[in-house]
Amino acid sequence: MTRFPTLDSAPERDLRGRLRDVLLADREPTEDRALLVGLLEPLGLIDSIVPRDRRRGARGRAKAVAEQGIAGTAVRDAIRPMQTAVRAAIAPLLMSAPTDRAGTTKGA
């Protein structure tokens, strides 16, 4: 992934900190933060803003925040058909992949 650094990273740092407060300190989210969490959660991007050892709890909190807002529901509903299509497309590949005696896919 290509990253384009900003000249002033303070706004991003500030926003990440406020989102961490919502996700890790159980602060009540403002409408805009709830909307952002509602976009990040169904896309699986919560892990990118919280420390590794706190991710499980943050994901649960994000799911709760997202379920309260329209953005999380809309994003989840929009990506669900895509996820289903991808699963359907790769299932035959997984079923036909050669395995060794332990059941591990060869070449993986």
LUMKEMI-851655 format. One record per residue: residue number from 1; x, y, z of N, C-alpha, C, O in turn. Coordinates in nm, 3 decimals. Example, Ala and Ser with C-alpha at 12.3 -4.5 7.8 and 13.67 -1.06 7.14 Angstrom:
% residues 2
nr=1; n_X=1.319; n_Y=-0.569; n_Z=0.780; ca_X=1.230; ca_Y=-0.450; ca_Z=0.780; c_X=1.320; c_Y=-0.330; c_Z=0.780; o_X=1.424; o_Y=-0.332; o_Z=0.846
nr=2; n_X=1.285; n_Y=-0.225; n_Z=0.708; ca_X=1.367; ca_Y=-0.106; ca_Z=0.714; c_X=1.290; c_Y=0.003; c_Z=0.787; o_X=1.341; o_Y=0.114; o_Z=0.804
***
This chain:
% residues 108
nr=1; n_X=0.084; n_Y=-0.116; n_Z=0.000; ca_X=0.000; ca_Y=0.000; ca_Z=0.000; c_X=0.090; c_Y=0.124; c_Z=0.000; o_X=0.187; o_Y=0.130; o_Z=0.075
nr=2; n_X=0.058; n_Y=0.219; n_Z=-0.082; ca_X=0.131; ca_Y=0.345; ca_Z=-0.089; c_X=0.079; c_Y=0.439; c_Z=0.019; o_X=-0.042; o_Y=0.454; o_Z=0.036
nr=3; n_X=0.169; n_Y=0.501; n_Z=0.089; ca_X=0.130; ca_Y=0.599; ca_Z=0.191; c_X=0.186; c_Y=0.734; c_Z=0.151; o_X=0.297; o_Y=0.746; o_Z=0.100
nr=4; n_X=0.105; n_Y=0.836; n_Z=0.175; ca_X=0.147; ca_Y=0.971; ca_Z=0.144; c_X=0.152; c_Y=1.049; c_Z=0.275; o_X=0.048; o_Y=1.086; o_Z=0.329
nr=5; n_X=0.272; n_Y=1.075; n_Z=0.326; ca_X=0.283; ca_Y=1.145; ca_Z=0.454; c_X=0.233; c_Y=1.289; c_Z=0.443; o_X=0.250; o_Y=1.355; o_Z=0.340
nr=6; n_X=0.173; n_Y=1.335; n_Z=0.549; ca_X=0.126; ca_Y=1.473; ca_Z=0.552; c_X=0.234; c_Y=1.562; c_Z=0.610; o_X=0.325; o_Y=1.516; o_Z=0.678
nr=7; n_X=0.223; n_Y=1.690; n_Z=0.583; ca_X=0.318; ca_Y=1.785; ca_Z=0.640; c_X=0.295; c_Y=1.800; c_Z=0.790; o_X=0.390; o_Y=1.816; o_Z=0.866
nr=8; n_X=0.169; n_Y=1.794; n_Z=0.832; ca_X=0.134; ca_Y=1.807; ca_Z=0.973; c_X=0.051; c_Y=1.687; c_Z=1.014; o_X=-0.067; o_Y=1.678; o_Z=0.979
nr=9; n_X=0.111; n_Y=1.594; n_Z=1.087; ca_X=0.041; ca_Y=1.473; ca_Z=1.127; c_X=-0.042; c_Y=1.491; c_Z=1.254; o_X=-0.107; o_Y=1.396; o_Z=1.299
nr=10; n_X=-0.043; n_Y=1.609; n_Z=1.312; ca_X=-0.115; ca_Y=1.633; ca_Z=1.437; c_X=-0.265; c_Y=1.605; c_Z=1.426; o_X=-0.320; o_Y=1.542; o_Z=1.516
nr=11; n_X=-0.335; n_Y=1.648; n_Z=1.320; ca_X=-0.478; ca_Y=1.618; ca_Z=1.313; c_X=-0.509; c_Y=1.469; c_Z=1.310; o_X=-0.604; o_Y=1.424; o_Z=1.374
nr=12; n_X=-0.429; n_Y=1.391; n_Z=1.237; ca_X=-0.450; ca_Y=1.247; ca_Z=1.235; c_X=-0.423; c_Y=1.186; c_Z=1.372; o_X=-0.501; o_Y=1.103; o_Z=1.419
nr=13; n_X=-0.316; n_Y=1.226; n_Z=1.436; ca_X=-0.283; ca_Y=1.177; ca_Z=1.570; c_X=-0.394; c_Y=1.209; c_Z=1.668; o_X=-0.432; o_Y=1.125; o_Z=1.750
nr=14; n_X=-0.446; n_Y=1.330; n_Z=1.658; ca_X=-0.553; ca_Y=1.374; ca_Z=1.746; c_X=-0.679; c_Y=1.290; c_Z=1.726; o_X=-0.741; o_Y=1.245; o_Z=1.822
nr=15; n_X=-0.716; n_Y=1.268; n_Z=1.601; ca_X=-0.835; ca_Y=1.188; ca_Z=1.571; c_X=-0.817; c_Y=1.044; c_Z=1.617; o_X=-0.909; o_Y=0.987; o_Z=1.675
nr=16; n_X=-0.703; n_Y=0.985; n_Z=1.591; ca_X=-0.676; ca_Y=0.848; ca_Z=1.637; c_X=-0.686; c_Y=0.840; c_Z=1.789; o_X=-0.740; o_Y=0.743; o_Z=1.842
nr=17; n_X=-0.636; n_Y=0.940; n_Z=1.858; ca_X=-0.645; ca_Y=0.943; ca_Z=2.004; c_X=-0.789; c_Y=0.950; c_Z=2.052; o_X=-0.827; o_Y=0.882; o_Z=2.147
nr=18; n_X=-0.869; n_Y=1.033; n_Z=1.986; ca_X=-1.011; ca_Y=1.044; ca_Z=2.025; c_X=-1.086; c_Y=0.914; c_Z=1.996; o_X=-1.173; o_Y=0.873; o_Z=2.073
nr=19; n_X=-1.053; n_Y=0.850; n_Z=1.886; ca_X=-1.117; ca_Y=0.722; ca_Z=1.855; c_X=-1.075; c_Y=0.614; c_Z=1.955; o_X=-1.157; o_Y=0.532; o_Z=1.995
nr=20; n_X=-0.947; n_Y=0.615; n_Z=1.995; ca_X=-0.901; ca_Y=0.520; ca_Z=2.098; c_X=-0.975; c_Y=0.544; c_Z=2.229; o_X=-1.009; o_Y=0.448; o_Z=2.299
nr=21; n_X=-1.001; n_Y=0.671; n_Z=2.264; ca_X=-1.077; ca_Y=0.700; ca_Z=2.386; c_X=-1.216; c_Y=0.637; c_Z=2.380; o_X=-1.264; o_Y=0.583; o_Z=2.480
nr=22; n_X=-1.280; n_Y=0.644; n_Z=2.265; ca_X=-1.413; ca_Y=0.584; ca_Z=2.249; c_X=-1.403; c_Y=0.432; c_Z=2.258; o_X=-1.486; o_Y=0.368; o_Z=2.323
nr=23; n_X=-1.303; n_Y=0.375; n_Z=2.194; ca_X=-1.293; ca_Y=0.230; ca_Z=2.185; c_X=-1.233; c_Y=0.164; c_Z=2.309; o_X=-1.272; o_Y=0.052; o_Z=2.343
nr=24; n_X=-1.141; n_Y=0.230; n_Z=2.375; ca_X=-1.070; ca_Y=0.168; ca_Z=2.485; c_X=-1.108; c_Y=0.222; c_Z=2.623; o_X=-1.098; o_Y=0.151; o_Z=2.723
nr=25; n_X=-1.152; n_Y=0.347; n_Z=2.628; ca_X=-1.186; ca_Y=0.408; ca_Z=2.758; c_X=-1.338; c_Y=0.420; c_Z=2.774; o_X=-1.385; o_Y=0.482; o_Z=2.870
nr=26; n_X=-1.412; n_Y=0.361; n_Z=2.682; ca_X=-1.559; ca_Y=0.363; ca_Z=2.686; c_X=-1.618; c_Y=0.503; c_Z=2.697; o_X=-1.723; o_Y=0.522; o_Z=2.759
nr=27; n_X=-1.550; n_Y=0.600; n_Z=2.636; ca_X=-1.608; ca_Y=0.735; ca_Z=2.631; c_X=-1.725; c_Y=0.735; c_Z=2.536; o_X=-1.725; o_Y=0.663; o_Z=2.436
nr=28; n_X=-1.824; n_Y=0.813; n_Z=2.568; ca_X=-1.942; ca_Y=0.824; ca_Z=2.480; c_X=-1.900; c_Y=0.893; c_Z=2.351; o_X=-1.844; o_Y=1.003; o_Z=2.354
nr=29; n_X=-1.925; n_Y=0.829; n_Z=2.236; ca_X=-1.881; ca_Y=0.890; ca_Z=2.110; c_X=-1.968; c_Y=1.008; c_Z=2.069; o_X=-2.089; o_Y=1.006; o_Z=2.088
nr=30; n_X=-1.904; n_Y=1.108; n_Z=2.013; ca_X=-1.981; ca_Y=1.216; ca_Z=1.951; c_X=-2.042; c_Y=1.157; c_Z=1.823; o_X=-2.007; o_Y=1.047; o_Z=1.782
nr=31; n_X=-2.131; n_Y=1.231; n_Z=1.762; ca_X=-2.196; ca_Y=1.182; ca_Z=1.640; c_X=-2.095; c_Y=1.155; c_Z=1.529; o_X=-2.104; o_Y=1.054; o_Z=1.459
nr=32; n_X=-1.997; n_Y=1.246; n_Z=1.513; ca_X=-1.899; ca_Y=1.225; ca_Z=1.407; c_X=-1.806; c_Y=1.109; c_Z=1.435; o_X=-1.766; o_Y=1.037; o_Z=1.342
nr=33; n_X=-1.770; n_Y=1.089; n_Z=1.561; ca_X=-1.684; ca_Y=0.975; ca_Z=1.593; c_X=-1.759; c_Y=0.843; c_Z=1.580; o_X=-1.702; o_Y=0.744; o_Z=1.535
nr=34; n_X=-1.886; n_Y=0.842; n_Z=1.619; ca_X=-1.967; ca_Y=0.722; ca_Z=1.602; c_X=-1.981; c_Y=0.688; c_Z=1.454; o_X=-1.978; o_Y=0.571; o_Z=1.415
nr=35; n_X=-1.996; n_Y=0.790; n_Z=1.372; ca_X=-2.007; ca_Y=0.770; ca_Z=1.228; c_X=-1.877; c_Y=0.710; c_Z=1.173; o_X=-1.881; o_Y=0.617; o_Z=1.092
nr=36; n_X=-1.764; n_Y=0.761; n_Z=1.217; ca_X=-1.636; ca_Y=0.709; ca_Z=1.170; c_X=-1.613; c_Y=0.565; c_Z=1.217; o_X=-1.568; o_Y=0.481; o_Z=1.139
nr=37; n_X=-1.644; n_Y=0.537; n_Z=1.341; ca_X=-1.633; ca_Y=0.400; ca_Z=1.391; c_X=-1.727; c_Y=0.308; c_Z=1.312; o_X=-1.693; o_Y=0.194; o_Z=1.281
nr=38; n_X=-1.845; n_Y=0.361; n_Z=1.279; ca_X=-1.940; ca_Y=0.285; ca_Z=1.199; c_X=-1.889; c_Y=0.253; c_Z=1.059; o_X=-1.931; o_Y=0.155; o_Z=0.999
nr=39; n_X=-1.800; n_Y=0.334; n_Z=1.008; ca_X=-1.738; ca_Y=0.306; ca_Z=0.878; c_X=-1.618; c_Y=0.212; c_Z=0.893; o_X=-1.598; o_Y=0.124; o_Z=0.809
nr=40; n_X=-1.541; n_Y=0.228; n_Z=0.998; ca_X=-1.420; ca_Y=0.148; ca_Z=1.017; c_X=-1.450; c_Y=0.004; c_Z=1.058; o_X=-1.382; o_Y=-0.088; o_Z=1.014
nr=41; n_X=-1.550; n_Y=-0.015; n_Z=1.143; ca_X=-1.576; ca_Y=-0.147; ca_Z=1.201; c_X=-1.609; c_Y=-0.253; c_Z=1.097; o_X=-1.543; o_Y=-0.356; o_Z=1.095
nr=42; n_X=-1.708; n_Y=-0.233; n_Z=1.012; ca_X=-1.740; ca_Y=-0.341; ca_Z=0.917; c_X=-1.633; c_Y=-0.364; c_Z=0.812; o_X=-1.632; o_Y=-0.467; o_Z=0.745
nr=43; n_X=-1.542; n_Y=-0.269; n_Z=0.796; ca_X=-1.433; ca_Y=-0.285; ca_Z=0.700; c_X=-1.310; c_Y=-0.351; c_Z=0.765; o_X=-1.210; o_Y=-0.376; o_Z=0.698
nr=44; n_X=-1.320; n_Y=-0.378; n_Z=0.895; ca_X=-1.211; ca_Y=-0.444; ca_Z=0.965; c_X=-1.089; c_Y=-0.357; c_Z=0.988; o_X=-0.977; o_Y=-0.406; o_Z=0.991
nr=45; n_X=-1.111; n_Y=-0.227; n_Z=1.005; ca_X=-0.998; ca_Y=-0.134; ca_Z=1.019; c_X=-0.973; c_Y=-0.087; c_Z=1.162; o_X=-0.886; o_Y=-0.003; o_Z=1.185
nr=46; n_X=-1.049; n_Y=-0.139; n_Z=1.257; ca_X=-1.030; ca_Y=-0.099; ca_Z=1.397; c_X=-0.890; c_Y=-0.135; c_Z=1.446; o_X=-0.830; o_Y=-0.059; o_Z=1.523
nr=47; n_X=-0.839; n_Y=-0.250; n_Z=1.403; ca_X=-0.706; ca_Y=-0.293; ca_Z=1.448; c_X=-0.597; c_Y=-0.192; c_Z=1.416; o_X=-0.493; o_Y=-0.189; o_Z=1.483
nr=48; n_X=-0.618; n_Y=-0.111; n_Z=1.314; ca_X=-0.513; ca_Y=-0.016; ca_Z=1.273; c_X=-0.501; c_Y=0.104; c_Z=1.366; o_X=-0.406; o_Y=0.182; o_Z=1.353
nr=49; n_X=-0.594; n_Y=0.119; n_Z=1.460; ca_X=-0.586; ca_Y=0.237; ca_Z=1.547; c_X=-0.570; c_Y=0.204; c_Z=1.695; o_X=-0.560; o_Y=0.295; o_Z=1.778
nr=50; n_X=-0.567; n_Y=0.077; n_Z=1.730; ca_X=-0.551; ca_Y=0.039; ca_Z=1.870; c_X=-0.432; c_Y=-0.054; c_Z=1.886; o_X=-0.393; o_Y=-0.123; o_Z=1.792
nr=51; n_X=-0.373; n_Y=-0.057; n_Z=2.006; ca_X=-0.259; ca_Y=-0.147; ca_Z=2.030; c_X=-0.302; c_Y=-0.294; c_Z=2.015; o_X=-0.417; o_Y=-0.329; o_Z=2.042
nr=52; n_X=-0.211; n_Y=-0.375; n_Z=1.973; ca_X=-0.237; ca_Y=-0.517; ca_Z=1.947; c_X=-0.303; c_Y=-0.588; c_Z=2.066; o_X=-0.397; o_Y=-0.665; o_Z=2.048
nr=53; n_X=-0.255; n_Y=-0.561; n_Z=2.186; ca_X=-0.308; ca_Y=-0.632; ca_Z=2.303; c_X=-0.447; c_Y=-0.586; c_Z=2.344; o_X=-0.507; o_Y=-0.646; o_Z=2.434
nr=54; n_X=-0.501; n_Y=-0.482; n_Z=2.283; ca_X=-0.634; ca_Y=-0.431; ca_Z=2.318; c_X=-0.735; c_Y=-0.448; c_Z=2.203; o_X=-0.848; o_Y=-0.400; o_Z=2.214
nr=55; n_X=-0.696; n_Y=-0.514; n_Z=2.097; ca_X=-0.779; ca_Y=-0.521; ca_Z=1.977; c_X=-0.910; c_Y=-0.596; c_Z=1.999; o_X=-1.015; o_Y=-0.551; o_Z=1.951
nr=56; n_X=-0.908; n_Y=-0.706; n_Z=2.068; ca_X=-1.031; ca_Y=-0.783; ca_Z=2.087; c_X=-1.138; c_Y=-0.699; c_Z=2.155; o_X=-1.252; o_Y=-0.695; o_Z=2.109
nr=57; n_X=-1.103; n_Y=-0.632; n_Z=2.263; ca_X=-1.199; ca_Y=-0.546; ca_Z=2.332; c_X=-1.244; c_Y=-0.428; c_Z=2.247; o_X=-1.361; o_Y=-0.390; o_Z=2.247
nr=58; n_X=-1.149; n_Y=-0.372; n_Z=2.173; ca_X=-1.182; ca_Y=-0.258; ca_Z=2.086; c_X=-1.278; c_Y=-0.299; c_Z=1.975; o_X=-1.368; o_Y=-0.223; o_Z=1.940
nr=59; n_X=-1.260; n_Y=-0.419; n_Z=1.920; ca_X=-1.351; ca_Y=-0.467; ca_Z=1.816; c_X=-1.493; c_Y=-0.482; c_Z=1.870; o_X=-1.589; o_Y=-0.446; o_Z=1.803
nr=60; n_X=-1.504; n_Y=-0.534; n_Z=1.992; ca_X=-1.636; ca_Y=-0.549; ca_Z=2.054; c_X=-1.702; c_Y=-0.414; c_Z=2.078; o_X=-1.821; o_Y=-0.397; o_Z=2.051
nr=61; n_X=-1.626; n_Y=-0.321; n_Z=2.129; ca_X=-1.678; ca_Y=-0.186; ca_Z=2.153; c_X=-1.716; c_Y=-0.119; c_Z=2.021; o_X=-1.820; o_Y=-0.053; o_Z=2.013
nr=62; n_X=-1.633; n_Y=-0.136; n_Z=1.919; ca_X=-1.661; ca_Y=-0.076; ca_Z=1.789; c_X=-1.790; c_Y=-0.133; c_Z=1.730; o_X=-1.870; o_Y=-0.059; o_Z=1.671
nr=63; n_X=-1.809; n_Y=-0.261; n_Z=1.746; ca_X=-1.931; ca_Y=-0.324; ca_Z=1.695; c_X=-2.053; c_Y=-0.265; c_Z=1.763; o_X=-2.154; o_Y=-0.237; o_Z=1.698
nr=64; n_X=-2.046; n_Y=-0.245; n_Z=1.894; ca_X=-2.157; ca_Y=-0.187; ca_Z=1.969; c_X=-2.185; c_Y=-0.043; c_Z=1.924; o_X=-2.300; o_Y=-0.004; o_Z=1.905
nr=65; n_X=-2.079; n_Y=0.035; n_Z=1.908; ca_X=-2.095; ca_Y=0.174; ca_Z=1.863; c_X=-2.152; c_Y=0.176; c_Z=1.721; o_X=-2.242; o_Y=0.255; o_Z=1.691
nr=66; n_X=-2.099; n_Y=0.090; n_Z=1.634; ca_X=-2.144; ca_Y=0.087; ca_Z=1.495; c_X=-2.291; c_Y=0.048; c_Z=1.483; o_X=-2.363; o_Y=0.101; o_Z=1.399
nr=67; n_X=-2.335; n_Y=-0.045; n_Z=1.566; ca_X=-2.474; ca_Y=-0.090; ca_Z=1.559; c_X=-2.573; c_Y=0.019; c_Z=1.598; o_X=-2.690; o_Y=0.012; o_Z=1.563
nr=68; n_X=-2.526; n_Y=0.119; n_Z=1.670; ca_X=-2.612; ca_Y=0.229; ca_Z=1.712; c_X=-2.629; c_Y=0.333; c_Z=1.603; o_X=-2.720; o_Y=0.416; o_Z=1.609
nr=69; n_X=-2.541; n_Y=0.331; n_Z=1.502; ca_X=-2.544; ca_Y=0.436; ca_Z=1.401; c_X=-2.581; c_Y=0.384; c_Z=1.264; o_X=-2.569; o_Y=0.265; o_Z=1.236
nr=70; n_X=-2.625; n_Y=0.474; n_Z=1.181; ca_X=-2.668; ca_Y=0.440; ca_Z=1.046; c_X=-2.550; c_Y=0.400; c_Z=0.958; o_X=-2.566; o_Y=0.316; o_Z=0.869
nr=71; n_X=-2.433; n_Y=0.458; n_Z=0.979; ca_X=-2.318; ca_Y=0.429; ca_Z=0.891; c_X=-2.277; c_Y=0.283; c_Z=0.901; o_X=-2.255; o_Y=0.218; o_Z=0.798
nr=72; n_X=-2.265; n_Y=0.231; n_Z=1.021; ca_X=-2.223; ca_Y=0.093; ca_Z=1.038; c_X=-2.319; c_Y=-0.003; c_Z=0.970; o_X=-2.275; o_Y=-0.097; o_Z=0.903
nr=73; n_X=-2.446; n_Y=0.019; n_Z=0.986; ca_X=-2.546; ca_Y=-0.067; ca_Z=0.923; c_X=-2.538; c_Y=-0.056; c_Z=0.773; o_X=-2.544; o_Y=-0.157; o_Z=0.703
nr=74; n_X=-2.526; n_Y=0.064; n_Z=0.721; ca_X=-2.521; ca_Y=0.084; ca_Z=0.576; c_X=-2.397; c_Y=0.020; c_Z=0.515; o_X=-2.405; o_Y=-0.046; o_Z=0.412
nr=75; n_X=-2.282; n_Y=0.040; n_Z=0.578; ca_X=-2.158; ca_Y=-0.017; ca_Z=0.527; c_X=-2.165; c_Y=-0.169; c_Z=0.534; o_X=-2.129; o_Y=-0.237; o_Z=0.438
nr=76; n_X=-2.210; n_Y=-0.222; n_Z=0.646; ca_X=-2.221; ca_Y=-0.367; ca_Z=0.662; c_X=-2.312; c_Y=-0.426; c_Z=0.555; o_X=-2.279; o_Y=-0.527; o_Z=0.494
nr=77; n_X=-2.426; n_Y=-0.362; n_Z=0.533; ca_X=-2.521; ca_Y=-0.410; ca_Z=0.432; c_X=-2.461; c_Y=-0.400; c_Z=0.292; o_X=-2.493; o_Y=-0.483; o_Z=0.205
nr=78; n_X=-2.378; n_Y=-0.302; n_Z=0.268; ca_X=-2.318; ca_Y=-0.283; ca_Z=0.135; c_X=-2.209; c_Y=-0.386; c_Z=0.107; o_X=-2.196; o_Y=-0.433; o_Z=-0.006
nr=79; n_X=-2.130; n_Y=-0.422; n_Z=0.208; ca_X=-2.020; ca_Y=-0.515; ca_Z=0.182; c_X=-2.060; c_Y=-0.662; c_Z=0.197; o_X=-1.989; o_Y=-0.750; o_Z=0.150
nr=80; n_X=-2.171; n_Y=-0.689; n_Z=0.262; ca_X=-2.213; ca_Y=-0.828; ca_Z=0.282; c_X=-2.226; c_Y=-0.904; c_Z=0.150; o_X=-2.174; o_Y=-1.016; o_Z=0.142
nr=81; n_X=-2.292; n_Y=-0.850; n_Z=0.046; ca_X=-2.301; ca_Y=-0.925; ca_Z=-0.080; c_X=-2.163; c_Y=-0.952; c_Z=-0.142; o_X=-2.141; o_Y=-1.058; o_Z=-0.202
nr=82; n_X=-2.071; n_Y=-0.857; n_Z=-0.128; ca_X=-1.937; ca_Y=-0.875; ca_Z=-0.181; c_X=-1.865; c_Y=-0.988; c_Z=-0.106; o_X=-1.800; o_Y=-1.072; o_Z=-0.168
nr=83; n_X=-1.877; n_Y=-0.989; n_Z=0.026; ca_X=-1.813; ca_Y=-1.094; ca_Z=0.104; c_X=-1.871; c_Y=-1.231; c_Z=0.068; o_X=-1.796; o_Y=-1.328; o_Z=0.057
nr=84; n_X=-2.001; n_Y=-1.238; n_Z=0.049; ca_X=-2.066; ca_Y=-1.364; ca_Z=0.011; c_X=-2.015; c_Y=-1.411; c_Z=-0.125; o_X=-1.987; o_Y=-1.529; o_Z=-0.143
nr=85; n_X=-2.003; n_Y=-1.319; n_Z=-0.218; ca_X=-1.954; ca_Y=-1.353; ca_Z=-0.352; c_X=-1.810; c_Y=-1.404; c_Z=-0.347; o_X=-1.775; o_Y=-1.500; o_Z=-0.416
nr=86; n_X=-1.727; n_Y=-1.339; n_Z=-0.267; ca_X=-1.588; ca_Y=-1.382; ca_Z=-0.256; c_X=-1.581; c_Y=-1.521; c_Z=-0.193; o_X=-1.506; o_Y=-1.607; o_Z=-0.241
nr=87; n_X=-1.658; n_Y=-1.544; n_Z=-0.088; ca_X=-1.660; ca_Y=-1.677; ca_Z=-0.025; c_X=-1.704; c_Y=-1.783; c_Z=-0.125; o_X=-1.645; o_Y=-1.891; o_Z=-0.132
nr=88; n_X=-1.808; n_Y=-1.752; n_Z=-0.202; ca_X=-1.858; ca_Y=-1.848; ca_Z=-0.301; c_X=-1.754; c_Y=-1.875; c_Z=-0.409; o_X=-1.745; o_Y=-1.987; o_Z=-0.459
nr=89; n_X=-1.677; n_Y=-1.774; n_Z=-0.444; ca_X=-1.577; ca_Y=-1.790; ca_Z=-0.549; c_X=-1.457; c_Y=-1.872; c_Z=-0.502; o_X=-1.401; o_Y=-1.949; o_Z=-0.581
nr=90; n_X=-1.418; n_Y=-1.858; n_Z=-0.377; ca_X=-1.299; ca_Y=-1.930; ca_Z=-0.331; c_X=-1.330; c_Y=-2.067; c_Z=-0.270; o_X=-1.240; o_Y=-2.149; o_Z=-0.257
nr=91; n_X=-1.454; n_Y=-2.093; n_Z=-0.233; ca_X=-1.489; ca_Y=-2.221; ca_Z=-0.171; c_X=-1.450; c_Y=-2.339; c_Z=-0.260; o_X=-1.389; o_Y=-2.434; o_Z=-0.209
nr=92; n_X=-1.481; n_Y=-2.338; n_Z=-0.390; ca_X=-1.441; ca_Y=-2.453; ca_Z=-0.473; c_X=-1.289; c_Y=-2.470; c_Z=-0.479; o_X=-1.238; o_Y=-2.582; o_Z=-0.488
nr=93; n_X=-1.217; n_Y=-2.358; n_Z=-0.475; ca_X=-1.071; ca_Y=-2.366; ca_Z=-0.477; c_X=-1.017; c_Y=-2.432; c_Z=-0.350; o_X=-0.924; o_Y=-2.512; o_Z=-0.355
nr=94; n_X=-1.077; n_Y=-2.397; n_Z=-0.238; ca_X=-1.033; ca_Y=-2.455; ca_Z=-0.112; c_X=-1.068; c_Y=-2.603; c_Z=-0.105; o_X=-0.991; o_Y=-2.683; o_Z=-0.051
nr=95; n_X=-1.181; n_Y=-2.639; n_Z=-0.158; ca_X=-1.225; ca_Y=-2.779; ca_Z=-0.154; c_X=-1.140; c_Y=-2.866; c_Z=-0.245; o_X=-1.124; o_Y=-2.985; o_Z=-0.218
nr=96; n_X=-1.083; n_Y=-2.810; n_Z=-0.351; ca_X=-1.006; ca_Y=-2.889; ca_Z=-0.445; c_X=-0.855; c_Y=-2.879; c_Z=-0.422; o_X=-0.778; o_Y=-2.943; o_Z=-0.493
nr=97; n_X=-0.813; n_Y=-2.800; n_Z=-0.324; ca_X=-0.670; ca_Y=-2.784; ca_Z=-0.298; c_X=-0.614; c_Y=-2.915; c_Z=-0.242; o_X=-0.673; o_Y=-2.974; o_Z=-0.152
nr=98; n_X=-0.499; n_Y=-2.960; n_Z=-0.296; ca_X=-0.439; ca_Y=-3.083; ca_Z=-0.244; c_X=-0.391; c_Y=-3.064; c_Z=-0.101; o_X=-0.343; o_Y=-2.957; o_Z=-0.064
nr=99; n_X=-0.407; n_Y=-3.167; n_Z=-0.021; ca_X=-0.364; ca_Y=-3.161; ca_Z=0.119; c_X=-0.269; c_Y=-3.274; c_Z=0.149; o_X=-0.267; o_Y=-3.375; o_Z=0.078
nr=100; n_X=-0.190; n_Y=-3.258; n_Z=0.255; ca_X=-0.104; ca_Y=-3.367; ca_Z=0.298; c_X=-0.180; c_Y=-3.453; c_Z=0.399; o_X=-0.299; o_Y=-3.428; o_Z=0.423
nr=101; n_X=-0.117; n_Y=-3.550; n_Z=0.458; ca_X=-0.186; ca_Y=-3.642; ca_Z=0.551; c_X=-0.239; c_Y=-3.571; c_Z=0.674; o_X=-0.336; o_Y=-3.616; o_Z=0.735
nr=102; n_X=-0.176; n_Y=-3.463; n_Z=0.712; ca_X=-0.221; ca_Y=-3.388; ca_Z=0.830; c_X=-0.338; c_Y=-3.298; c_Z=0.799; o_X=-0.393; o_Y=-3.235; o_Z=0.889
nr=103; n_X=-0.377; n_Y=-3.290; n_Z=0.670; ca_X=-0.489; ca_Y=-3.205; ca_Z=0.632; c_X=-0.449; c_Y=-3.062; c_Z=0.600; o_X=-0.534; o_Y=-2.975; o_Z=0.579
nr=104; n_X=-0.318; n_Y=-3.038; n_Z=0.595; ca_X=-0.267; ca_Y=-2.905; ca_Z=0.564; c_X=-0.259; c_Y=-2.888; c_Z=0.413; o_X=-0.213; o_Y=-2.977; o_Z=0.342
nr=105; n_X=-0.304; n_Y=-2.772; n_Z=0.365; ca_X=-0.298; ca_Y=-2.746; ca_Z=0.221; c_X=-0.154; c_Y=-2.739; c_Z=0.176; o_X=-0.074; o_Y=-2.665; o_Z=0.233
nr=106; n_X=-0.121; n_Y=-2.815; n_Z=0.073; ca_X=0.016; ca_Y=-2.817; ca_Z=0.021; c_X=0.046; c_Y=-2.684; c_Z=-0.047; o_X=-0.039; o_Y=-2.627; o_Z=-0.116
nr=107; n_X=0.166; n_Y=-2.636; n_Z=-0.028; ca_X=0.210; ca_Y=-2.513; ca_Z=-0.092; c_X=0.168; c_Y=-2.389; c_Z=-0.014; o_X=0.195; o_Y=-2.277; o_Z=-0.058
nr=108; n_X=0.103; n_Y=-2.407; n_Z=0.100; ca_X=0.061; ca_Y=-2.292; ca_Z=0.180; c_X=0.163; c_Y=-2.260; c_Z=0.285; o_X=0.145; o_Y=-2.166; o_Z=0.362
***
